[in-house]
Amino acid sequence: MISLKEALTYSKNELENLKKELNDKAKKQKQIGAFIEQFLDCELSDAGEGVPVAIKDNISVKDWELTCASKILQGYIAPYDASAIVNLKRNGFSPFGRCNMDEFAMGSTTSTSFYGKTLNPLNSNQVPGGSSGGSAAAVAAQLALASLGSDTGGSVRQPAAFCGCVGFKPSYGRVSRYGLASYSSSLDQIGTLTQNVEDAAILYDAIAGHDPMDSTSAKIEFIKTAPRLNPNRKFRIAVIENYIHQTSPEIKAALLKTIDALKANGHELVCKNLLDSKFDIAAYYIIATAEASANLSRYDGVRYGKRSQSKSLKDMYIQTRSEGFGEEVKRRILLGTFVLSSGYYDAYYIKAQKARALIKAKYEEILRDCDLIFMPVTPTTAFSFDTQKTPMQNYLEDIFTISVNLAGLGAISIPVAKDKDGLNISAQLICKAFDEQNLLDGALNLEKIIKQ
């Protein structure tokens, strides 16, 4: 599969042929379910003449159906382009294909989708991760050159690690959220899934920058990273020792081997510890579900998508939401409503925000002493669809990724090894807020070391 960098040199005719080739491949590999179109047995959606980039089904593309992989939004057509899509088109790219996802980005397996589950291209019996599992599977199966996803608590980096591609979450506020269907407004961030680090930088440059349409967009200067990439820089890197020891034996061995390779390549590595991840999990799921319960209140059958036939307004609300939302979405709405309710707001939500401040302070303390942080992405490699996990066990799949969102930092997932079954193992690098140049330089260097 050609890279984004190569595709940007293609003529209009060559790009048309490329899109036809991708369409044909998507039809032949329909069983993967990376695209919603594969479930609907139709051509991949196209919105322009540029280099094709697959788009997660929670990012608005004008005149495309936008459903967030939910029954409740069936039939809703986006009336405008998200700011990230406007920037994408302006820089020579075009949206091509809607990627499957966990319903409303709630999940870590891409099996809660209204359309059906997505398979992991490395092994069809294993999950591709979530919620951007369709975006990761499309890239890993070479059905897309690159894709956009969203990362609320690891939803770009975790599926990238399971499928074996590069998953990049920029700092909160660096990429506009205008046109991204909200799950948790203070945590959501559009990210990229690509074949390599250089493509991640190119795609990031195409979508990043301040946006007056988004009140959370960072009003700071943005300098393109791809032209300034340098794989030869040396960094002081903090290794999160307590997290590495919490991974499976194969992941731990692969990460320790990667650490040795970084040392041999001239980087300075120091051991550090973060707070026990149980605090991350507790704070994240209180804050995320609280914000989700407020954000998803707009889906009531009045303004968007599905409306159930009822005899009264109240009954219409109840029936529409009961029939339209899946079990995981209902679970998170209920939890979020509970923690925001009278008598529990101080006991749960306020304490979670205090824990968030503590988590962020710990990251800042480490990043004052080091340039980057190195740690795992997931505790295990991709697990089987047949593995019966409770909701809590599924939440623990994000144990090493959610704290980055709580702190608003940039992070990238890079493949570093394979396990005995051929499944991917990735490492995660984390940077200071808005320090993506260092992050991408460090990731490019690590990628270069692994490929030697």
VOMIDO-457903 format. One record per residue (C-alpha): residue in one letter; chain; x, y, z; residue number from 0. Coordinates in pm, 1 decimal. Example, Ala and Ser with C-alpha at 12.3 -4.5 7.8 and 13.67 -1.06 7.14 Angstrom:
  type  mol        px        py        pz  seq
     A    A    1230.0    -450.0     780.0    0
     S    A    1367.0    -106.0     714.0    1
% end
This chain:
  type  mol        px        py        pz  seq
     M    A       0.0       0.0       0.0    0
     I    A     136.9     342.9     -93.6    1
     S    A     184.7     602.0     179.9    2
     L    A      -1.9     932.1     216.5    3
     K    A     318.6    1110.3     124.1    4
     E    A     336.4     922.1    -206.3    5
     A    A     -35.1     966.5    -277.5    6
     L    A      -3.1    1344.2    -247.5    7
     T    A     209.5    1336.2    -565.2    8
     Y    A     -62.2    1152.9    -764.0    9
     S    A    -251.2    1312.6   -1052.2   10
     K    A    -630.9    1340.7   -1053.7   11
     N    A    -661.0    1031.2   -1275.1   12
     E    A    -425.4     832.0   -1054.4   13
     L    A    -630.8     924.4    -746.7   14
     E    A    -951.3     812.6    -919.5   15
     N    A    -789.8     478.2   -1000.6   16
     L    A    -669.6     450.5    -640.2   17
     K    A   -1021.7     507.3    -508.7   18
     K    A   -1158.9     243.3    -744.7   19
     E    A    -893.0       1.3    -622.4   20
     L    A    -983.4      71.1    -258.3   21
     N    A   -1352.9      23.9    -335.0   22
     D    A   -1284.8    -311.2    -498.4   23
     K    A   -1067.2    -424.9    -206.3   24
     A    A   -1335.0    -320.7      43.5   25
     K    A   -1592.5    -533.6    -141.0   26
     K    A   -1359.7    -834.4    -148.8   27
     Q    A   -1289.2    -800.8     223.1   28
     K    A   -1646.1    -720.9     319.4   29
     Q    A   -1629.6    -964.6     612.2   30
     I    A   -1389.3    -734.8     803.2   31
     G    A   -1662.4    -473.6     845.0   32
     A    A   -1420.7    -183.1     867.2   33
     F    A   -1661.2      42.8     676.9   34
     I    A   -2031.9      95.0     736.7   35
     E    A   -2076.2      68.9     359.1   36
     Q    A   -1958.5    -292.5     383.5   37
     F    A   -2265.1    -371.1     596.8   38
     L    A   -2492.8    -181.8     357.0   39
     D    A   -2341.3    -342.7      44.2   40
     C    A   -2273.6     -14.4    -137.4   41
     E    A   -1984.5     190.5    -274.3   42
     L    A   -1760.7     373.9     -27.8   43
     S    A   -1884.8     729.7      25.5   44
     D    A   -1675.5     993.1    -152.6   45
     A    A   -1659.7    1367.3     -85.8   46
     G    A   -1396.7    1524.2    -308.1   47
     E    A   -1109.2    1478.5    -548.7   48
     G    A    -813.2    1464.6    -311.1   49
     V    A    -615.1    1183.8    -150.1   50
     P    A    -869.6     946.2      11.9   51
     V    A    -887.2     933.5     392.5   52
     A    A   -1140.3     715.6     575.2   53
     I    A   -1360.2     891.3     832.7   54
     K    A   -1504.6     758.6    1158.9   55
     D    A   -1884.3     771.0    1167.8   56
     N    A   -1895.6    1039.3    1439.6   57
     I    A   -1722.7    1311.0    1233.7   58
     S    A   -1956.0    1525.9    1024.4   59
     V    A   -1912.7    1520.5     645.0   60
     K    A   -2168.7    1729.4     457.3   61
     D    A   -2443.4    1523.6     288.4   62
     W    A   -2316.8    1197.9     440.9   63
     E    A   -2534.4    1004.9     682.3   64
     L    A   -2394.3    1055.5    1033.9   65
     T    A   -2510.2     784.5    1273.8   66
     C    A   -2236.7     726.3    1535.8   67
     A    A   -2310.7     356.4    1464.7   68
     S    A   -2638.4     392.8    1656.3   69
     K    A   -2997.7     301.0    1575.9   70
     I    A   -3117.2     632.8    1717.7   71
     L    A   -2942.0     834.5    1443.7   72
     Q    A   -3044.4     626.4    1142.9   73
     G    A   -3139.8     856.5     856.6   74
     Y    A   -2969.0    1169.4     992.0   75
     I    A   -2777.8    1355.1     717.4   76
     A    A   -2497.3    1590.4     822.3   77
     P    A   -2572.1    1947.7     702.4   78
     Y    A   -2211.6    2068.1     724.4   79
     D    A   -1846.2    1961.0     728.9   80
     A    A   -1661.3    1931.9    1059.2   81
     S    A   -1374.0    2181.0    1085.5   82
     A    A   -1126.5    1891.4    1059.9   83
     I    A   -1290.8    1791.3     730.6   84
     V    A   -1278.1    2150.1     599.7   85
     N    A    -904.6    2157.0     678.0   86
     L    A    -857.9    1811.2     528.8   87
     K    A   -1010.6    1914.8     196.1   88
     R    A    -814.4    2239.8     195.2   89
     N    A    -489.4    2043.1     217.6   90
     G    A    -543.8    1804.6     -73.5   91
     F    A    -733.6    1518.8      96.3   92
     S    A   -1090.0    1393.9      61.5   93
     P    A   -1315.2    1189.7     292.8   94
     F    A   -1357.6     840.3     149.1   95
     G    A   -1557.2     576.7     337.1   96
     R    A   -1732.5     586.5     676.9   97
     C    A   -1558.7     372.4     937.3   98
     N    A   -1747.6     150.6    1179.2   99
     M    A   -1719.1     225.2    1551.5  100
     D    A   -1856.7     139.1    1892.4  101
     E    A   -2193.7     310.7    1936.9  102
     F    A   -2137.4     674.9    2027.6  103
     A    A   -1767.9     588.0    2077.7  104
     M    A   -1851.5     389.6    2391.1  105
     G    A   -1656.2      66.3    2395.2  106
     S    A   -1318.6     -97.0    2339.9  107
     T    A   -1408.0    -370.9    2090.5  108
     T    A   -1612.0    -214.6    1803.8  109
     S    A   -1877.5    -475.1    1875.2  110
     T    A   -2145.2    -240.6    2016.0  111
     S    A   -2213.9     -94.7    1670.1  112
     F    A   -2570.6    -101.4    1537.2  113
     Y    A   -2430.7    -234.4    1207.2  114
     G    A   -2235.0    -527.4    1349.5  115
     K    A   -1882.9    -595.0    1471.8  116
     T    A   -1554.4    -517.7    1296.3  117
     L    A   -1289.5    -791.2    1277.8  118
     N    A    -918.1    -757.6    1348.9  119
     P    A    -728.5    -797.8    1016.7  120
     L    A    -442.6    -974.8    1199.2  121
     N    A    -677.7   -1245.6    1327.0  122
     S    A   -1050.7   -1241.8    1256.1  123
     N    A   -1125.0   -1414.0    1587.1  124
     Q    A    -981.3   -1120.9    1782.7  125
     V    A   -1132.0    -778.8    1850.9  126
     P    A    -986.9    -478.3    1663.4  127
     G    A   -1014.4    -257.5    1969.8  128
     G    A   -1239.9      44.0    1999.7  129
     S    A   -1405.2     272.2    1967.3  130
     S    A   -1216.8     358.5    1646.0  131
     G    A   -1183.1      -9.2    1554.5  132
     G    A   -1318.3      43.0    1203.3  133
     S    A   -1065.7     320.4    1137.6  134
     A    A    -777.4     102.3    1261.6  135
     A    A    -895.2    -210.7    1075.8  136
     A    A    -931.4     -17.2     749.3  137
     V    A    -568.5      95.7     765.6  138
     A    A    -432.1    -238.1     890.9  139
     A    A    -618.1    -430.8     617.5  140
     Q    A    -490.0    -181.9     355.6  141
     L    A    -843.7     -76.5     270.1  142
     A    A    -748.9     285.4     345.6  143
     L    A    -424.8     483.0     319.6  144
     A    A    -510.9     651.4     649.0  145
     S    A    -813.8     734.8     859.7  146
     L    A    -948.5     977.9    1116.8  147
     G    A   -1078.7     853.7    1449.4  148
     S    A   -1163.7    1005.9    1785.9  149
     D    A    -989.7     944.3    2116.0  150
     T    A   -1177.8    1000.0    2444.0  151
     G    A    -983.2     757.0    2661.1  152
     G    A    -761.3     569.5    2416.7  153
     S    A   -1002.7     508.5    2129.1  154
     V    A    -737.0     582.4    1864.7  155
     R    A    -430.0     438.7    2036.4  156
     Q    A    -582.9     113.6    2166.8  157
     P    A    -726.9      -8.9    1832.0  158
     A    A    -404.7      98.8    1659.8  159
     A    A    -215.5    -122.3    1907.1  160
     F    A    -450.7    -416.6    1851.9  161
     C    A    -443.1    -389.2    1470.8  162
     G    A     -77.2    -294.0    1424.2  163
     C    A     -86.3      60.6    1285.6  164
     V    A      19.4     402.2    1417.8  165
     G    A    -240.5     581.0    1632.3  166
     F    A    -183.5     948.4    1715.8  167
     K    A    -387.1    1156.6    1962.9  168
     P    A    -288.8    1525.5    1954.1  169
     S    A    -305.9    1745.0    2264.0  170
     Y    A    -655.7    1849.8    2368.7  171
     G    A    -751.6    2165.8    2180.4  172
     R    A    -501.8    2122.3    1896.7  173
     V    A    -761.1    1981.0    1652.9  174
     S    A   -1107.0    2138.3    1646.2  175
     R    A   -1394.7    1933.1    1786.4  176
     Y    A   -1651.5    2130.9    1585.1  177
     G    A   -1845.4    1868.8    1390.1  178
     L    A   -1736.2    1577.8    1611.3  179
     A    A   -2037.7    1417.1    1779.0  180
     S    A   -1975.3    1471.8    2148.2  181
     Y    A   -1925.9    1188.3    2394.6  182
     S    A   -1723.9    1358.2    2668.7  183
     S    A   -1652.2    1718.3    2571.6  184
     S    A   -1351.3    1774.4    2798.8  185
     L    A   -1181.3    1452.2    2683.3  186
     D    A   -1270.5    1400.1    2313.5  187
     Q    A   -1002.2    1464.7    2051.9  188
     I    A    -989.2    1380.0    1681.6  189
     G    A    -680.7    1171.2    1601.4  190
     T    A    -517.0     990.0    1312.0  191
     L    A    -455.2     624.3    1222.2  192
     T    A    -183.4     572.7     963.8  193
     Q    A      65.4     323.7     822.8  194
     N    A     367.9     506.5     962.2  195
     V    A     475.1     803.2    1174.7  196
     E    A     554.3    1035.4     883.3  197
     D    A     200.8     989.5     749.5  198
     A    A      67.9    1065.7    1099.2  199
     A    A     253.3    1397.8    1092.5  200
     I    A     128.1    1479.4     741.4  201
     L    A    -234.7    1405.7     829.4  202
     Y    A    -207.9    1586.6    1162.9  203
     D    A     -73.0    1895.4     987.4  204
     A    A    -372.6    1882.8     752.9  205
     I    A    -636.2    1895.9    1029.4  206
     A    A    -475.9    2089.8    1318.0  207
     G    A    -498.2    2456.6    1407.8  208
     H    A    -712.1    2708.3    1596.6  209
     D    A   -1082.7    2718.9    1513.5  210
     P    A   -1312.1    3004.3    1629.0  211
     M    A   -1608.3    2764.4    1592.1  212
     D    A   -1475.5    2558.5    1886.4  213
     S    A   -1454.1    2731.8    2225.1  214
     T    A   -1209.1    2464.1    2347.6  215
     S    A    -973.0    2508.9    2051.4  216
     A    A    -627.7    2625.3    2162.7  217
     K    A    -555.0    2976.5    2040.9  218
     I    A    -181.2    2925.9    2001.9  219
     E    A      47.0    2926.3    1701.7  220
     F    A      50.6    2605.2    1501.7  221
     I    A     367.2    2517.1    1307.4  222
     K    A     354.5    2223.6    1067.4  223
     T    A     546.4    1922.7    1196.1  224
     A    A     603.2    1705.9     885.2  225
     P    A     857.1    1937.7     713.0  226
     R    A    1057.0    1956.6    1039.7  227
     L    A    1062.6    1583.7    1124.2  228
     N    A    1401.5    1470.0    1252.7  229
     P    A    1449.8    1099.8    1335.7  230
     N    A    1800.9    1155.9    1471.7  231
     R    A    1723.8    1366.9    1778.6  232
     K    A    1800.9    1222.6    2122.9  233
     F    A    1565.3    1255.4    2418.2  234
     R    A    1545.0    1208.6    2792.4  235
     I    A    1261.2     958.3    2824.0  236
     A    A    1072.3     860.0    3139.1  237
     V    A     983.6     489.4    3155.8  238
     I    A     670.3     428.0    3364.5  239
     E    A     797.0     128.2    3554.0  240
     N    A     484.0      41.4    3754.8  241
     Y    A     272.4      27.0    3435.7  242
     I    A     515.9    -196.9    3248.4  243
     H    A     501.8    -448.8    3533.2  244
     Q    A     120.8    -461.5    3502.1  245
     T    A     126.9    -596.4    3144.8  246
     S    A     123.3    -955.7    3019.0  247
     P    A     462.6   -1136.7    3013.2  248
     E    A     495.2   -1106.0    2633.3  249
     I    A     419.3    -733.6    2629.4  250
     K    A     651.6    -671.3    2923.2  251
     A    A     937.1    -856.4    2747.5  252
     A    A     878.0    -665.0    2423.3  253
     L    A     871.3    -328.2    2600.4  254
     L    A    1190.2    -402.9    2797.0  255
     K    A    1360.9    -501.6    2472.2  256
     T    A    1241.7    -174.4    2315.7  257
     I    A    1381.0      20.5    2612.8  258
     D    A    1720.2    -145.3    2562.6  259
     A    A    1708.5     -51.0    2192.4  260
     L    A    1631.9     311.9    2277.2  261
     K    A    1926.9     319.8    2519.2  262
     A    A    2155.8     166.6    2258.5  263
     N    A    2044.4     436.2    2014.4  264
     G    A    2163.5     715.2    2244.6  265
     H    A    1850.5     812.8    2437.1  266
     E    A    1863.9     870.9    2811.6  267
     L    A    1602.7     662.2    2992.3  268
     V    A    1500.0     712.1    3354.6  269
     C    A    1250.7     511.8    3560.8  270
     K    A     945.4     692.9    3695.9  271
     N    A     610.2     591.5    3843.9  272
     L    A     262.2     730.9    3789.7  273
     L    A     -30.3     710.2    4030.0  274
     D    A    -202.0     373.4    4064.9  275
     S    A    -416.9     335.2    3753.9  276
     K    A    -723.7     258.0    3967.7  277
     F    A    -751.6     635.0    4026.5  278
     D    A    -742.3     696.7    3649.7  279
     I    A   -1022.6     446.5    3587.0  280
     A    A   -1243.4     585.6    3863.7  281
     A    A   -1194.9     952.2    3768.0  282
     Y    A   -1233.6     887.1    3396.1  283
     Y    A   -1557.2     690.1    3408.1  284
     I    A   -1721.1     938.7    3644.9  285
     I    A   -1624.8    1241.9    3433.6  286
     A    A   -1682.9    1078.5    3094.4  287
     T    A   -2023.2     933.2    3180.6  288
     A    A   -2136.0    1255.7    3348.2  289
     E    A   -2056.4    1452.5    3032.5  290
     A    A   -2207.9    1179.6    2813.7  291
     S    A   -2538.9    1189.7    3002.3  292
     A    A   -2562.1    1563.1    2927.8  293
     N    A   -2440.6    1541.2    2566.4  294
     L    A   -2667.4    1252.8    2469.8  295
     S    A   -2978.6    1417.3    2614.3  296
     R    A   -3022.0    1589.6    2275.8  297
     Y    A   -3113.7    1257.7    2112.2  298
     D    A   -3478.0    1254.5    2213.7  299
     G    A   -3666.2    1190.0    1889.9  300
     V    A   -3747.5    1557.8    1832.8  301
     R    A   -3449.8    1689.5    1639.1  302
     Y    A   -3238.8    1397.7    1517.2  303
     G    A   -3281.8    1055.5    1359.3  304
     K    A   -3527.1     795.3    1488.5  305
     R    A   -3861.8     887.8    1647.2  306
     S    A   -4087.6     626.2    1806.3  307
     Q    A   -4462.5     650.9    1757.9  308
     S    A   -4622.8     737.5    2091.8  309
     K    A   -4935.3     888.4    2242.6  310
     S    A   -4762.0    1158.2    2444.8  311
     L    A   -4442.8    1364.3    2439.8  312
     K    A   -4306.5    1197.8    2753.2  313
     D    A   -4377.1     851.3    2614.4  314
     M    A   -4207.0     947.0    2286.4  315
     Y    A   -3890.3    1043.7    2475.9  316
     I    A   -3891.5     717.6    2671.1  317
     Q    A   -3967.5     492.0    2374.0  318
     T    A   -3724.5     664.6    2135.7  319
     R    A   -3433.1     646.2    2377.0  320
     S    A   -3517.6     295.2    2497.1  321
     E    A   -3534.1     158.1    2143.1  322
     G    A   -3261.5     374.8    1992.5  323
     F    A   -2972.0     336.4    2236.5  324
     G    A   -2774.9      14.9    2286.2  325
     E    A   -2705.0    -142.7    2624.8  326
     E    A   -2358.8       9.4    2676.4  327
     V    A   -2479.6     360.6    2594.1  328
     K    A   -2774.5     323.0    2832.4  329
     R    A   -2538.5     197.8    3103.6  330
     R    A   -2312.9     502.2    3073.2  331
     I    A   -2601.7     748.9    3057.0  332
     L    A   -2746.4     601.5    3377.0  333
     L    A   -2409.8     610.3    3554.1  334
     G    A   -2349.7     969.5    3442.3  335
     T    A   -2695.0    1082.5    3552.2  336
     F    A   -2640.3     917.7    3890.3  337
     V    A   -2306.5    1088.2    3964.2  338
     L    A   -2454.0    1427.9    3870.1  339
     S    A   -2769.0    1383.5    4078.4  340
     S    A   -2844.5    1571.9    4398.9  341
     G    A   -2659.1    1422.7    4692.7  342
     Y    A   -2396.9    1246.5    4478.3  343
     Y    A   -2244.6    1536.5    4282.3  344
     D    A   -2001.2    1628.5    4561.2  345
     A    A   -1934.0    1267.6    4658.8  346
     Y    A   -1840.0    1153.8    4308.9  347
     Y    A   -1809.1    1421.4    4040.0  348
     I    A   -1621.5    1683.3    4242.4  349
     K    A   -1384.2    1418.6    4380.8  350
     A    A   -1322.0    1288.0    4027.6  351
     Q    A   -1226.4    1638.2    3913.0  352
     K    A    -984.3    1667.9    4206.4  353
     A    A    -831.7    1332.3    4110.5  354
     R    A    -802.1    1455.9    3751.6  355
     A    A    -605.0    1759.4    3870.6  356
     L    A    -374.0    1529.8    4068.0  357
     I    A    -319.1    1302.3    3764.7  358
     K    A    -239.4    1601.4    3544.9  359
     A    A       2.9    1742.4    3805.0  360
     K    A     190.0    1409.7    3820.8  361
     Y    A     235.7    1406.1    3443.2  362
     E    A     355.8    1766.7    3447.6  363
     E    A     606.1    1684.6    3722.9  364
     I    A     757.2    1401.3    3515.4  365
     L    A     756.4    1607.0    3193.0  366
     R    A     942.9    1891.3    3362.7  367
     D    A    1230.1    1646.3    3410.4  368
     C    A    1194.0    1451.5    3084.0  369
     D    A    1112.1    1522.5    2719.9  370
     L    A     884.4    1223.1    2663.9  371
     I    A     715.3     941.5    2854.5  372
     F    A     732.0     575.7    2747.3  373
     M    A     471.8     324.9    2862.9  374
     P    A     238.0      46.5    2743.4  375
     V    A     -77.7     105.3    2539.9  376
     T    A    -268.6    -204.1    2654.0  377
     P    A    -220.8    -467.6    2926.1  378
     T    A    -265.6    -752.6    2674.2  379
     T    A    -268.9    -805.7    2299.5  380
     A    A    -604.0    -824.7    2116.8  381
     F    A    -838.9   -1064.3    2293.7  382
     S    A   -1094.5   -1298.3    2140.0  383
     F    A   -1457.1   -1209.4    2066.6  384
     D    A   -1539.3   -1529.6    2253.4  385
     T    A   -1384.9   -1395.8    2572.9  386
     Q    A   -1677.1   -1313.5    2798.1  387
     K    A   -1581.2    -989.9    2971.2  388
     T    A   -1789.5    -789.8    3214.3  389
     P    A   -1833.4    -416.2    3146.4  390
     M    A   -1572.2    -345.0    3416.4  391
     Q    A   -1320.2    -581.4    3255.2  392
     N    A   -1372.8    -404.2    2923.4  393
     Y    A   -1321.3     -66.3    3093.2  394
     L    A    -984.3    -191.4    3222.3  395
     E    A    -863.0    -233.7    2863.4  396
     D    A    -808.2     146.1    2865.7  397
     I    A    -606.6     138.8    3185.9  398
     F    A    -289.0     288.6    3031.2  399
     T    A    -451.1     536.0    2791.0  400
     I    A    -723.5     725.1    2976.8  401
     S    A    -493.1     927.4    3202.1  402
     V    A    -344.7    1098.3    2894.4  403
     N    A    -690.3    1231.9    2804.8  404
     L    A    -752.3    1340.6    3163.0  405
     A    A    -428.1    1541.2    3145.5  406
     G    A    -496.2    1675.1    2793.1  407
     L    A    -158.3    1561.3    2656.5  408
     G    A     -48.0    1432.5    2316.2  409
     A    A      32.9    1062.1    2269.8  410
     I    A     115.9     816.9    1995.5  411
     S    A      98.6     436.2    1970.0  412
     I    A     378.9     269.4    1768.8  413
     P    A     405.8    -103.1    1681.7  414
     V    A     721.0    -253.9    1834.0  415
     A    A     680.4    -634.8    1823.7  416
     K    A     457.2    -938.2    1764.4  417
     D    A     346.8   -1197.4    2019.0  418
     K    A     369.4   -1574.0    1965.4  419
     D    A      33.2   -1571.2    1781.9  420
     G    A     135.2   -1293.7    1543.4  421
     L    A     -69.3   -1027.4    1722.1  422
     N    A      69.9    -676.7    1749.4  423
     I    A     240.5    -522.2    2053.0  424
     S    A     273.1    -143.1    2065.7  425
     A    A     441.9     112.1    2288.1  426
     Q    A     310.9     456.6    2373.4  427
     L    A     501.5     786.4    2378.2  428
     I    A     353.8    1090.9    2553.2  429
     C    A     456.2    1456.8    2532.7  430
     K    A     387.9    1786.8    2705.6  431
     A    A      74.2    1966.0    2590.2  432
     F    A     124.0    2110.3    2237.8  433
     D    A     471.6    1960.5    2207.0  434
     E    A     380.7    1736.5    1911.6  435
     Q    A     705.2    1805.0    1725.7  436
     N    A     908.0    1633.5    1997.0  437
     L    A     653.6    1353.2    2013.9  438
     L    A     661.0    1283.8    1640.9  439
     D    A    1040.8    1309.8    1623.9  440
     G    A    1070.8    1059.1    1908.5  441
     A    A     813.6     828.3    1747.3  442
     L    A     990.5     845.5    1411.0  443
     N    A    1317.1     754.4    1578.1  444
     L    A    1154.8     459.4    1759.7  445
     E    A     995.1     341.3    1434.1  446
     K    A    1334.8     360.2    1264.3  447
     I    A    1496.5     156.5    1544.8  448
     I    A    1226.3    -115.1    1527.1  449
     K    A    1258.6    -148.7    1149.7  450
     Q    A    1638.8    -187.5    1158.7  451
% end
